[in-house]
Amino acid sequence: MAIYQIVTIGDDILRDKAKKVTKFDERIYKLLNNMMETLIKEDGVGLAAPQIGVSKRVIIAFKEDEDKIIEVINPEIISSSGEECGEEGCLSVPGKVGLVKRAKDIVVIGQNAKGESIQYKASGMFARILQHEIDHLNGILFIDKVEKVEKY
């Protein structure tokens, strides 16, 4: 396994729309495993493939109620409700945090590493992480939605 370097703001890949995954082979398993190692090393709660320089619609996110990291390939939010404002930061935007409004509850569909359909109903922090990572796949950073950026 390998630990990737996190791509930071200013790199064009963070502003591009990531490409849909169409092949579910050994390379996708390797990508997911390396993303997992990178996330753990960086002590993050979520990671999108563009953040490591890979233009693929792949995310991983910490699901605290199960104390595990989940993987979603080609994720889509199919429903959302409610709204809440919470503090966010980003491995690709080091040293900055801010308050971002997000849907409180969402339903995400996508695929697992085998290409099988999966679905997650998410609320609270898990919903926030998923929305943040899916934004990355569309070239959107949290600082584009933040009410006020603060440095830490």
Short mmCIF file of the C-alpha atoms (twelve columns), coordinates in Angstrom:
data_MODEL
# 
_entry.id   MODEL 
# 
loop_
_atom_site.group_PDB 
_atom_site.id 
_atom_site.type_symbol 
_atom_site.label_atom_id 
_atom_site.label_alt_id 
_atom_site.label_comp_id 
_atom_site.label_asym_id 
_atom_site.label_seq_id 
_atom_site.Cartn_x 
_atom_site.Cartn_y 
_atom_site.Cartn_z 
_atom_site.pdbx_PDB_model_num 
ATOM 1   C CA . MET A 1   0.000   0.000  0.000   1 
ATOM 2   C CA . ALA A 2   1.009   3.595  -0.526  1 
ATOM 3   C CA . ILE A 3   0.267   6.865  1.166   1 
ATOM 4   C CA . TYR A 4   -0.524  9.660  -1.263  1 
ATOM 5   C CA . GLN A 5   0.438   13.305 -1.013  1 
ATOM 6   C CA . ILE A 6   -2.656  15.472 -0.451  1 
ATOM 7   C CA . VAL A 7   -3.292  17.909 -3.306  1 
ATOM 8   C CA . THR A 8   -3.876  21.429 -1.982  1 
ATOM 9   C CA . ILE A 9   -5.827  24.442 -3.148  1 
ATOM 10  C CA . GLY A 10  -4.393  25.917 -6.308  1 
ATOM 11  C CA . ASP A 11  -4.052  22.559 -8.074  1 
ATOM 12  C CA . ASP A 12  -6.420  22.439 -11.081 1 
ATOM 13  C CA . ILE A 13  -7.645  18.893 -10.351 1 
ATOM 14  C CA . LEU A 14  -9.531  20.192 -7.319  1 
ATOM 15  C CA . ARG A 15  -11.678 22.362 -9.600  1 
ATOM 16  C CA . ASP A 16  -12.366 19.731 -12.288 1 
ATOM 17  C CA . LYS A 17  -15.337 17.376 -12.367 1 
ATOM 18  C CA . ALA A 18  -14.040 13.868 -11.632 1 
ATOM 19  C CA . LYS A 19  -14.568 11.059 -14.132 1 
ATOM 20  C CA . LYS A 20  -17.108 8.290  -13.561 1 
ATOM 21  C CA . VAL A 21  -15.669 4.886  -12.675 1 
ATOM 22  C CA . THR A 22  -16.617 2.269  -15.271 1 
ATOM 23  C CA . LYS A 23  -14.095 -0.503 -14.544 1 
ATOM 24  C CA . PHE A 24  -14.244 -2.341 -11.257 1 
ATOM 25  C CA . ASP A 25  -10.957 -4.208 -11.179 1 
ATOM 26  C CA . GLU A 26  -7.842  -4.567 -9.058  1 
ATOM 27  C CA . ARG A 27  -6.926  -0.908 -9.638  1 
ATOM 28  C CA . ILE A 28  -10.048 0.307  -7.847  1 
ATOM 29  C CA . TYR A 29  -9.223  -1.880 -4.823  1 
ATOM 30  C CA . LYS A 30  -5.682  -0.513 -4.805  1 
ATOM 31  C CA . LEU A 31  -6.957  3.084  -5.036  1 
ATOM 32  C CA . LEU A 32  -9.406  2.536  -2.158  1 
ATOM 33  C CA . ASN A 33  -6.767  0.888  0.033   1 
ATOM 34  C CA . ASN A 34  -4.278  3.672  -0.617  1 
ATOM 35  C CA . MET A 35  -6.926  6.320  0.049   1 
ATOM 36  C CA . MET A 36  -7.712  4.578  3.354   1 
ATOM 37  C CA . GLU A 37  -4.037  4.564  4.372   1 
ATOM 38  C CA . THR A 38  -3.721  8.235  3.408   1 
ATOM 39  C CA . LEU A 39  -6.848  9.240  5.348   1 
ATOM 40  C CA . ILE A 40  -5.635  7.438  8.461   1 
ATOM 41  C CA . LYS A 41  -2.160  9.004  8.229   1 
ATOM 42  C CA . GLU A 42  -3.656  12.480 7.773   1 
ATOM 43  C CA . ASP A 43  -6.148  11.904 10.621  1 
ATOM 44  C CA . GLY A 44  -9.052  13.008 8.419   1 
ATOM 45  C CA . VAL A 45  -12.727 12.017 8.339   1 
ATOM 46  C CA . GLY A 46  -13.200 11.892 4.571   1 
ATOM 47  C CA . LEU A 47  -11.270 11.872 1.326   1 
ATOM 48  C CA . ALA A 48  -12.119 12.179 -2.365  1 
ATOM 49  C CA . ALA A 49  -9.895  10.793 -5.123  1 
ATOM 50  C CA . PRO A 50  -9.204  14.264 -6.627  1 
ATOM 51  C CA . GLN A 51  -7.574  15.220 -3.317  1 
ATOM 52  C CA . ILE A 52  -4.818  12.744 -4.102  1 
ATOM 53  C CA . GLY A 53  -4.561  13.777 -7.749  1 
ATOM 54  C CA . VAL A 54  -6.838  11.072 -9.198  1 
ATOM 55  C CA . SER A 55  -9.786  12.181 -11.347 1 
ATOM 56  C CA . LYS A 56  -12.199 9.410  -10.362 1 
ATOM 57  C CA . ARG A 57  -15.601 9.617  -8.673  1 
ATOM 58  C CA . VAL A 58  -14.472 7.800  -5.526  1 
ATOM 59  C CA . ILE A 59  -14.886 8.876  -1.898  1 
ATOM 60  C CA . ILE A 60  -14.293 7.413  1.525   1 
ATOM 61  C CA . ALA A 61  -15.934 8.734  4.697   1 
ATOM 62  C CA . PHE A 62  -15.891 7.985  8.410   1 
ATOM 63  C CA . LYS A 63  -19.211 6.620  9.684   1 
ATOM 64  C CA . GLU A 64  -18.963 7.209  13.405  1 
ATOM 65  C CA . ASP A 65  -21.988 5.193  14.536  1 
ATOM 66  C CA . GLU A 66  -20.312 2.070  13.120  1 
ATOM 67  C CA . ASP A 67  -16.760 3.308  13.807  1 
ATOM 68  C CA . LYS A 68  -15.645 2.477  10.278  1 
ATOM 69  C CA . ILE A 69  -14.703 4.088  7.002   1 
ATOM 70  C CA . ILE A 70  -17.102 3.480  4.128   1 
ATOM 71  C CA . GLU A 71  -16.336 3.615  0.411   1 
ATOM 72  C CA . VAL A 72  -18.660 4.952  -2.283  1 
ATOM 73  C CA . ILE A 73  -17.902 4.911  -5.986  1 
ATOM 74  C CA . ASN A 74  -19.904 7.175  -8.318  1 
ATOM 75  C CA . PRO A 75  -21.892 8.643  -5.400  1 
ATOM 76  C CA . GLU A 76  -25.055 10.664 -5.970  1 
ATOM 77  C CA . ILE A 77  -27.277 12.424 -3.463  1 
ATOM 78  C CA . ILE A 78  -30.819 11.392 -4.397  1 
ATOM 79  C CA . SER A 79  -32.663 13.169 -1.600  1 
ATOM 80  C CA . SER A 80  -31.963 15.712 1.101   1 
ATOM 81  C CA . SER A 81  -33.908 17.454 3.837   1 
ATOM 82  C CA . GLY A 82  -33.400 19.914 6.625   1 
ATOM 83  C CA . GLU A 83  -30.492 22.249 7.041   1 
ATOM 84  C CA . GLU A 84  -27.803 22.777 9.598   1 
ATOM 85  C CA . CYS A 85  -24.702 24.884 9.843   1 
ATOM 86  C CA . GLY A 86  -21.493 23.322 11.074  1 
ATOM 87  C CA . GLU A 87  -17.748 23.856 11.132  1 
ATOM 88  C CA . GLU A 88  -15.701 22.291 8.356   1 
ATOM 89  C CA . GLY A 89  -12.092 22.091 7.369   1 
ATOM 90  C CA . CYS A 90  -10.363 20.256 4.560   1 
ATOM 91  C CA . LEU A 91  -7.090  18.429 4.052   1 
ATOM 92  C CA . SER A 92  -6.779  20.240 0.695   1 
ATOM 93  C CA . VAL A 93  -7.277  23.666 2.291   1 
ATOM 94  C CA . PRO A 94  -4.831  23.517 5.204   1 
ATOM 95  C CA . GLY A 95  -5.066  25.992 8.035   1 
ATOM 96  C CA . LYS A 96  -8.630  27.152 7.335   1 
ATOM 97  C CA . VAL A 97  -12.016 26.289 8.833   1 
ATOM 98  C CA . GLY A 98  -15.440 27.827 8.524   1 
ATOM 99  C CA . LEU A 99  -19.170 27.409 8.988   1 
ATOM 100 C CA . VAL A 100 -20.982 25.737 6.081   1 
ATOM 101 C CA . LYS A 101 -24.725 25.136 5.633   1 
ATOM 102 C CA . ARG A 102 -25.517 21.583 4.556   1 
ATOM 103 C CA . ALA A 103 -28.557 19.338 4.375   1 
ATOM 104 C CA . LYS A 104 -29.181 17.633 7.709   1 
ATOM 105 C CA . ASP A 105 -30.380 14.341 6.218   1 
ATOM 106 C CA . ILE A 106 -29.444 12.815 2.863   1 
ATOM 107 C CA . VAL A 107 -29.708 9.589  0.906   1 
ATOM 108 C CA . VAL A 108 -26.672 8.661  -1.194  1 
ATOM 109 C CA . ILE A 109 -26.540 5.948  -3.826  1 
ATOM 110 C CA . GLY A 110 -23.462 4.613  -5.549  1 
ATOM 111 C CA . GLN A 111 -21.453 1.459  -5.984  1 
ATOM 112 C CA . ASN A 112 -19.030 -0.571 -3.929  1 
ATOM 113 C CA . ALA A 113 -15.638 -1.824 -5.115  1 
ATOM 114 C CA . LYS A 114 -17.314 -4.764 -6.869  1 
ATOM 115 C CA . GLY A 115 -19.626 -2.445 -8.830  1 
ATOM 116 C CA . GLU A 116 -22.685 -3.475 -6.805  1 
ATOM 117 C CA . SER A 117 -25.327 -0.860 -5.967  1 
ATOM 118 C CA . ILE A 118 -25.233 0.553  -2.444  1 
ATOM 119 C CA . GLN A 119 -27.240 3.151  -0.555  1 
ATOM 120 C CA . TYR A 120 -26.653 5.116  2.646   1 
ATOM 121 C CA . LYS A 121 -29.130 7.141  4.668   1 
ATOM 122 C CA . ALA A 122 -27.071 9.704  6.504   1 
ATOM 123 C CA . SER A 123 -27.670 12.450 9.013   1 
ATOM 124 C CA . GLY A 124 -25.603 14.764 11.147  1 
ATOM 125 C CA . MET A 125 -21.835 14.551 10.809  1 
ATOM 126 C CA . PHE A 126 -21.899 11.551 8.434   1 
ATOM 127 C CA . ALA A 127 -24.205 13.470 6.064   1 
ATOM 128 C CA . ARG A 128 -21.895 16.510 6.264   1 
ATOM 129 C CA . ILE A 129 -18.823 14.414 5.408   1 
ATOM 130 C CA . LEU A 130 -20.544 12.751 2.448   1 
ATOM 131 C CA . GLN A 131 -21.740 16.095 1.058   1 
ATOM 132 C CA . HIS A 132 -18.286 17.628 1.483   1 
ATOM 133 C CA . GLU A 133 -16.583 14.726 -0.342  1 
ATOM 134 C CA . ILE A 134 -19.178 14.604 -3.141  1 
ATOM 135 C CA . ASP A 135 -18.612 18.344 -3.631  1 
ATOM 136 C CA . HIS A 136 -14.932 17.533 -4.253  1 
ATOM 137 C CA . LEU A 137 -15.974 15.268 -7.132  1 
ATOM 138 C CA . ASN A 138 -17.702 18.253 -8.723  1 
ATOM 139 C CA . GLY A 139 -14.824 20.707 -8.277  1 
ATOM 140 C CA . ILE A 140 -16.393 22.453 -5.285  1 
ATOM 141 C CA . LEU A 141 -14.426 23.238 -2.115  1 
ATOM 142 C CA . PHE A 142 -15.909 24.047 1.279   1 
ATOM 143 C CA . ILE A 143 -14.499 27.577 1.019   1 
ATOM 144 C CA . ASP A 144 -16.904 28.138 -1.895  1 
ATOM 145 C CA . LYS A 145 -19.830 27.631 0.501   1 
ATOM 146 C CA . VAL A 146 -18.418 28.906 3.771   1 
ATOM 147 C CA . GLU A 147 -20.059 31.796 5.595   1 
ATOM 148 C CA . LYS A 148 -16.800 33.009 7.131   1 
ATOM 149 C CA . VAL A 149 -13.323 31.520 6.724   1 
ATOM 150 C CA . GLU A 150 -11.177 31.410 9.825   1 
ATOM 151 C CA . LYS A 151 -7.557  30.420 10.231  1 
ATOM 152 C CA . TYR A 152 -6.383  28.020 12.872  1 
# 
